[in-house]
């Protein structure tokens, strides 16, 4: 049996860190919703913080097949060049973590999940972590971009989905503490 757990929250809340650590411990596999982004040329205003940026139906079909124990082929998205660069095979595993800030936005994906966790952090911590992540600069590191695009999109599309989460975890602490709390909520 395959169990699907949604791991969501705002930008830089630690979703991927938690999922990668659990994958490294061989407790789960990480299914990244980021791989279902549309290429930049298909987006209006290069806005990856809008729900139109994600191919939700394609992701849903893959998750549905995984839940049935079927192997799936998923796109491989390059976030540096904002394009699909290939495909990869994703095999079923007893616990699959569906990682992405819009995981609870799409009703079909929300309904197929067995559980969901929302990692919550304050606005200023989001900004601090984004600056650290995008040290090299570029559009996504720009503080104005955060205030004009990222945070408003979070408030409009992501924060309202918190009500659908089975567990809301304060992620404004060390990653290891967050991981341990996630593990305890999942009873692993």
N, C-alpha and C positions, 0 to 999 in steps of 0.2 A: 504494500500500500504506500502511496506517495502522499505526503502531507505538504501543503503549500502554506507558507507563512509570509505575509506581507510585512516588509520593513520599510517604513516611510517616515517622512518628516521634512522639514525645510532644508534648503541648501546648506551643506556643511554641518549637518547634525550628527554625522557619524554612521550613517546607514551602511555605506560600503565598507567602512572600517570594521563594523560589527560582522557583516556578512563574510568578508574575506577572512577574518579571524576564525569564525566558525567553520569555514571551508578548510582553512589550514589545519584545524584540529580534526578534520575529517568527520565532523558532526553534521554537516549539511553541504549543499551545493548552492552557489549563488547564481540566480537568474536575474540579469540586469535589464531593467526596462529601458535603460539608455540605449541598448542595442536596437531598439525599435524606433529610434528617432528618424525623422524624415531627413533626407539630405538638405543641405543649406539652400540649394537652388529651388526647392519646393516650398520654402518657408517665406512668409511675409515678414519683413523687418528683421530677419535673422533671429527670431525670438524663440529660443528653446525653453522658455519658461511658460509657454502657452500650451494648453492641451492639444491644440492642432498640430503640435510638433511631434506627437507620438502616434504610431500606428497601433492603436489599442486593439483593434480587431485581430490583427496578425499575432500580437502577443497573447491575446486571449485564446486563440486557436492552439497555439503552442502549449500554453499552460494546461488547457483541456486535455490535450494528448498526453502530456507528461503525467497528469493526474491518473490517466488510464494505464500508465506504465509503458507508454510508447516513447521511443527515441524521436527527437525532433531536430530539425535543422533550423537554426536561427541566424539572423544577420549579425555581422560583426561591424559595429559602428566605430569609426575613428573620430574621436572628439576634437582632435587637433585640426583636422581638415574638414570636419563636419560632413562626412560622407560614409556610405557603406563601402567597406573595403573587401568584403567576402562573406563567407558563411562558416558556421561551425556546428558540429553535432553536439547536442545536449542530451545526455542520457538520464533516464529516471534515477532517482535516489530517494531513500525513505523520507528525507527532509530537504525541501527546496525552499530557499529564502528568496522571495521576489523583492528585489531591491530597486527602489526608485521613488522620487518625491511625488509622483502622480499615481502611485499604486492604488490608492483608495478612491481616486477620482472617477474611474470608469466602473459603472455598475456591474458589468459582467465579470470583470476581474475581481472586484470586491466580493462578489457572491461565490466565486470558485475557491477563494481562500479559506483555509481551515481556521486560521487565526491571523491577527494583524497587530503590529506594534508601531506606534507613532513615537519617534524620538523627537522630543521637544527641546528647543533651545531659544533663548532670548535673541532679539534682533541684533543687538550689539555683538553677541558672541558669534552669530552667523557671519557678520561683517568681518570680525577679527579673523575667523578661520578662513574665509574666502581670500582675504589679503595674504594670509600665510600660504594657502594653496596655490594662488596665482601670482606668486612673487615676481615672476618674470614679466608680468605686465600683460597688456592686451585688453581687449574689450571686457572680458569677464572679471578682471581684477579691478576695473574702474569703480570707484566708490559711487559715482553718479549713476552708473549702470545698475548697481545694486539698489540704490534708492528709487530709481525711476522705473526699473523693469523687474528685477528679481523679487524684491520685497513686496511690491504691489501685487505681483502675480501670486506670491505665496498667500497673501491676505485674501485674495479673491478666489483662488482655486484650490489651494492646499490646506490652509488652516481650517476651512469648514469641514474637510474630510476627517478631521481629528475625532469627530463624534462617532465615526464608524469603527474606530480602532478598538480592539479588545483590551489593549493595554497602552497607556500613555506613560512614557518614561522620561524623566528629566535627564537629558543628555548633556547638561552643562557641568560635566565632571570628567575625570580621566577615562580614557577609552576602556581600560580594563574593568572599571567599576560599571560602566554601561553594559559591557559584554556580560558580566556576571549577573546583572539584573535581568537582561534579556534571557539568559539561560534559565534563570529561576522562574521567570514568567512562562517559559516554554516547557518547564519541568524536565530539563535535560540534565 
